[in-house]
Amino acid sequence: MVNYPAGMLRSKKITPRQPKAIMFGKRGMDFEAEINATNAYYLAHGLAVIHKKPTPVQIVKVDYPQRSRAKITEAYFRQASTTDYSGVYQGHYIDFEAKETQNKTSFPLKNFHAHQILHMENVVEQNGIAFVLLHFTVLSRTFLLKATDLIPFYKEKQGQKSIPIAFIEDKGYEISKNKLPSIPYLDCIHKLLGGNSHFKSKTQ
């Protein structure tokens, strides 16, 4: 009950909260947000279950400027992270990293870490689907590059320090932006699987 002036009592009207609708294809989002929205779309439509992996962080110190608020003032990574996303698509294990660059002609290899390359290599050995999504921000172009193409290049040509866009155009698969979902990368996976259980190379 709520007290009002002149001693009147009135019942407080409670309006039930409506669940927030999931918004897909929102303009102006950064690359990661678009991937997250795409994954939410896939999940909502029963197409795949793919989530961003939590970053393993150890909290060391917490301050309480107010009773009801906690502020983390010191933390560190407990271990090196592997890749950004993982999940299941039609019975296949999906594991991938998402990277972006301002470069127009190449993708810097420094964006990848040795432990990420090793992780993707281990996934491939178990017949999992491993790949990277590469976004050229200035060009507004996004590619899917299989781990089986990235790993040999990373190991053999690190002195080159970057992957030429010509290599990515040749070996990778360009993803055309959509409204729903905004980055339909599963279209590439579906074609590459070809109804088989293994993630085949482009030449097979």
The 8 nearest C-alpha neighbors of each residue, nearest first, counted from 0:
[[1, 10, 11, 9, 2, 8, 12, 3],
 [0, 2, 9, 11, 8, 10, 3, 7],
 [3, 1, 8, 7, 0, 9, 4, 6],
 [2, 4, 7, 8, 6, 1, 5, 9],
 [3, 5, 6, 7, 2, 8, 1, 9],
 [6, 4, 7, 3, 8, 2, 9, 1],
 [5, 7, 4, 3, 8, 2, 9, 1],
 [8, 6, 3, 5, 4, 2, 9, 1],
 [9, 7, 2, 3, 1, 6, 10, 0],
 [8, 10, 1, 11, 0, 7, 2, 3],
 [9, 11, 0, 12, 1, 8, 2, 13],
 [12, 10, 0, 1, 13, 9, 8, 2],
 [11, 13, 10, 14, 9, 0, 15, 1],
 [12, 14, 11, 15, 10, 16, 0, 1],
 [13, 15, 16, 12, 17, 11, 10, 18],
 [16, 14, 13, 17, 18, 12, 19, 11],
 [17, 15, 14, 18, 19, 13, 20, 12],
 [16, 18, 19, 15, 20, 14, 13, 21],
 [19, 17, 20, 16, 21, 15, 22, 14],
 [20, 18, 17, 21, 16, 22, 15, 23],
 [19, 21, 22, 18, 17, 23, 43, 39],
 [20, 22, 19, 23, 39, 40, 36, 43],
 [23, 21, 20, 25, 24, 36, 40, 19],
 [22, 24, 25, 36, 179, 21, 180, 40],
 [23, 25, 181, 178, 179, 180, 26, 22],
 [26, 24, 23, 28, 27, 22, 33, 178],
 [27, 25, 28, 24, 33, 29, 178, 181],
 [26, 28, 29, 25, 33, 24, 30, 32],
 [29, 27, 26, 32, 33, 25, 30, 31],
 [28, 30, 32, 31, 33, 27, 34, 26],
 [29, 31, 33, 32, 34, 28, 134, 99],
 [30, 32, 34, 33, 29, 35, 97, 28],
 [33, 31, 35, 29, 34, 30, 28, 36],
 [34, 32, 36, 30, 31, 35, 28, 37],
 [33, 35, 37, 31, 36, 32, 38, 30],
 [34, 36, 32, 38, 37, 33, 39, 31],
 [37, 35, 39, 33, 34, 38, 23, 32],
 [36, 38, 34, 180, 40, 35, 39, 33],
 [37, 39, 41, 35, 40, 36, 49, 42],
 [40, 38, 36, 42, 37, 41, 43, 35],
 [39, 41, 37, 43, 38, 42, 44, 36],
 [42, 40, 46, 38, 44, 47, 39, 43],
 [41, 43, 39, 45, 40, 48, 44, 47],
 [44, 42, 40, 41, 45, 39, 46, 38],
 [45, 43, 41, 42, 46, 40, 47, 39],
 [46, 44, 42, 43, 47, 41, 48, 40],
 [45, 47, 41, 44, 42, 88, 48, 89],
 [48, 46, 88, 41, 42, 45, 87, 49],
 [47, 49, 87, 86, 42, 88, 50, 41],
 [48, 50, 86, 85, 38, 47, 87, 84],
 [51, 49, 84, 85, 86, 52, 48, 38],
 [50, 52, 84, 83, 53, 85, 49, 35],
 [51, 53, 84, 83, 50, 54, 85, 82],
 [54, 52, 55, 51, 83, 56, 80, 50],
 [53, 55, 56, 52, 80, 76, 83, 79],
 [56, 54, 77, 76, 53, 78, 57, 80],
 [57, 55, 76, 77, 75, 54, 58, 74],
 [58, 56, 75, 74, 77, 76, 59, 55],
 [59, 57, 74, 60, 56, 73, 75, 71],
 [60, 58, 74, 73, 57, 61, 75, 72],
 [59, 61, 73, 72, 58, 71, 62, 74],
 [60, 62, 71, 70, 72, 69, 63, 59],
 [63, 61, 70, 69, 64, 71, 72, 60],
 [62, 64, 69, 65, 68, 70, 66, 61],
 [65, 63, 62, 68, 66, 69, 70, 67],
 [66, 64, 68, 63, 67, 69, 62, 70],
 [65, 67, 68, 63, 64, 69, 62, 70],
 [66, 68, 65, 69, 63, 64, 70, 62],
 [69, 67, 65, 66, 63, 64, 70, 62],
 [68, 70, 63, 62, 61, 71, 67, 64],
 [69, 71, 62, 61, 63, 72, 68, 64],
 [70, 72, 61, 73, 60, 62, 69, 58],
 [73, 71, 61, 60, 70, 62, 74, 59],
 [72, 74, 60, 59, 71, 58, 61, 75],
 [75, 73, 58, 59, 57, 56, 60, 72],
 [74, 76, 57, 56, 77, 58, 73, 59],
 [75, 77, 56, 78, 55, 57, 79, 74],
 [76, 78, 56, 57, 55, 75, 79, 54],
 [79, 77, 76, 80, 55, 56, 75, 54],
 [78, 80, 81, 76, 77, 114, 55, 115],
 [79, 81, 78, 82, 54, 55, 115, 114],
 [80, 82, 115, 118, 79, 114, 83, 119],
 [83, 81, 96, 95, 84, 115, 80, 94],
 [84, 82, 96, 51, 52, 95, 97, 81],
 [83, 85, 51, 95, 52, 50, 94, 82],
 [86, 84, 94, 93, 49, 50, 95, 51],
 [85, 87, 49, 93, 48, 92, 50, 94],
 [86, 88, 92, 48, 91, 93, 47, 90],
 [87, 89, 47, 91, 90, 92, 48, 93],
 [90, 88, 91, 87, 47, 46, 92, 48],
 [89, 91, 88, 87, 92, 196, 47, 93],
 [92, 90, 88, 87, 89, 93, 127, 128],
 [91, 93, 87, 127, 86, 128, 88, 94],
 [94, 92, 128, 86, 85, 87, 129, 91],
 [95, 93, 85, 129, 84, 128, 92, 86],
 [96, 94, 130, 131, 84, 129, 82, 83],
 [95, 97, 131, 83, 82, 132, 84, 98],
 [98, 96, 132, 131, 133, 83, 95, 99],
 [99, 97, 133, 132, 134, 96, 100, 110],
 [100, 98, 134, 133, 135, 136, 97, 101],
 [99, 101, 135, 102, 136, 134, 106, 98],
 [100, 102, 136, 137, 135, 103, 99, 138],
 [103, 101, 100, 104, 105, 106, 135, 137],
 [102, 104, 105, 138, 101, 135, 137, 164],
 [103, 105, 164, 102, 163, 106, 165, 162],
 [106, 104, 163, 164, 162, 161, 103, 102],
 [105, 107, 162, 161, 108, 163, 100, 102],
 [108, 106, 161, 109, 110, 160, 162, 105],
 [107, 109, 161, 110, 160, 111, 106, 162],
 [108, 110, 111, 107, 112, 160, 161, 106],
 [111, 109, 108, 107, 112, 98, 106, 99],
 [112, 110, 109, 108, 115, 113, 116, 107],
 [111, 113, 115, 114, 116, 110, 109, 108],
 [112, 114, 116, 115, 117, 111, 118, 153],
 [113, 115, 117, 116, 112, 118, 81, 79],
 [116, 114, 118, 81, 112, 117, 113, 82],
 [115, 117, 113, 119, 118, 114, 120, 150],
 [118, 116, 120, 114, 115, 119, 113, 121],
 [117, 119, 115, 121, 120, 116, 114, 81],
 [120, 118, 122, 116, 121, 117, 129, 123],
 [119, 121, 117, 123, 118, 122, 116, 124],
 [122, 120, 124, 118, 119, 123, 117, 125],
 [123, 121, 119, 127, 125, 124, 120, 118],
 [124, 122, 126, 127, 120, 125, 121, 119],
 [123, 125, 121, 122, 126, 120, 127, 119],
 [124, 126, 122, 123, 127, 121, 120, 128],
 [127, 125, 123, 124, 197, 122, 128, 198],
 [126, 128, 122, 123, 92, 125, 129, 93],
 [127, 129, 93, 92, 198, 94, 123, 126],
 [130, 128, 94, 146, 95, 119, 127, 93],
 [129, 131, 145, 146, 95, 144, 128, 96],
 [132, 130, 96, 95, 144, 97, 143, 133],
 [131, 133, 143, 97, 142, 98, 96, 144],
 [134, 132, 98, 142, 141, 99, 97, 131],
 [133, 135, 141, 99, 136, 140, 98, 100],
 [136, 134, 140, 100, 138, 139, 137, 99],
 [135, 137, 139, 101, 138, 134, 100, 99],
 [136, 138, 139, 101, 135, 103, 102, 140],
 [137, 139, 140, 135, 136, 103, 101, 134],
 [140, 138, 136, 137, 135, 141, 134, 176],
 [139, 141, 135, 138, 134, 142, 136, 173],
 [142, 140, 134, 174, 133, 173, 135, 139],
 [143, 141, 173, 133, 172, 174, 132, 171],
 [142, 144, 132, 172, 171, 131, 173, 133],
 [145, 143, 171, 131, 130, 142, 132, 146],
 [146, 144, 130, 147, 148, 149, 131, 129],
 [145, 147, 130, 149, 148, 129, 150, 119],
 [146, 148, 145, 150, 149, 151, 200, 123],
 [149, 147, 146, 145, 150, 151, 152, 144],
 [148, 150, 146, 152, 147, 151, 153, 145],
 [149, 151, 153, 152, 146, 147, 148, 154],
 [152, 150, 154, 153, 149, 155, 148, 147],
 [153, 151, 155, 149, 150, 156, 154, 148],
 [152, 154, 150, 151, 157, 156, 155, 149],
 [155, 153, 151, 152, 156, 150, 157, 149],
 [154, 156, 152, 153, 151, 157, 158, 150],
 [157, 155, 158, 159, 152, 153, 154, 160],
 [156, 158, 159, 160, 153, 155, 154, 108],
 [159, 157, 156, 160, 155, 161, 153, 154],
 [158, 160, 157, 156, 161, 162, 108, 107],
 [161, 159, 157, 158, 108, 107, 109, 162],
 [160, 162, 107, 108, 106, 159, 105, 163],
 [161, 163, 106, 105, 107, 164, 108, 166],
 [164, 162, 105, 165, 166, 104, 161, 106],
 [163, 165, 105, 167, 104, 166, 168, 162],
 [164, 166, 168, 163, 167, 169, 104, 105],
 [167, 165, 169, 164, 163, 168, 170, 162],
 [166, 168, 164, 171, 170, 169, 165, 163],
 [169, 167, 165, 171, 166, 170, 164, 172],
 [170, 168, 166, 167, 171, 165, 172, 164],
 [171, 169, 167, 168, 166, 144, 172, 148],
 [172, 170, 144, 167, 168, 143, 169, 142],
 [173, 171, 143, 142, 174, 144, 168, 170],
 [172, 174, 142, 141, 143, 175, 171, 168],
 [175, 173, 141, 142, 176, 172, 184, 182],
 [174, 176, 173, 177, 182, 141, 183, 140],
 [177, 175, 181, 182, 174, 178, 183, 180],
 [176, 178, 181, 179, 180, 182, 175, 183],
 [177, 179, 181, 24, 180, 176, 23, 25],
 [180, 178, 181, 177, 24, 23, 40, 37],
 [179, 181, 37, 178, 183, 182, 177, 24],
 [180, 182, 177, 178, 24, 179, 176, 37],
 [183, 181, 176, 180, 184, 37, 177, 34],
 [184, 182, 185, 180, 186, 181, 174, 177],
 [183, 185, 186, 187, 182, 174, 188, 143],
 [186, 184, 188, 187, 183, 189, 88, 190],
 [185, 187, 189, 184, 188, 183, 190, 174],
 [188, 186, 190, 185, 189, 184, 191, 172],
 [189, 187, 185, 191, 190, 186, 192, 184],
 [188, 190, 186, 192, 187, 191, 185, 193],
 [191, 189, 187, 193, 188, 192, 186, 194],
 [192, 190, 188, 193, 189, 187, 199, 198],
 [193, 191, 189, 195, 194, 190, 198, 188],
 [192, 194, 190, 191, 195, 189, 196, 188],
 [193, 195, 192, 196, 189, 190, 191, 197],
 [196, 194, 192, 193, 197, 198, 199, 191],
 [195, 197, 192, 194, 198, 91, 126, 193],
 [198, 196, 195, 199, 126, 192, 127, 128],
 [197, 199, 192, 128, 191, 200, 196, 126],
 [200, 198, 197, 203, 191, 201, 192, 202],
 [199, 201, 202, 203, 198, 147, 191, 145],
 [200, 202, 203, 199, 170, 191, 171, 145],
 [201, 203, 200, 199, 170, 191, 169, 148],
 [202, 200, 201, 199, 191, 198, 193, 192]]
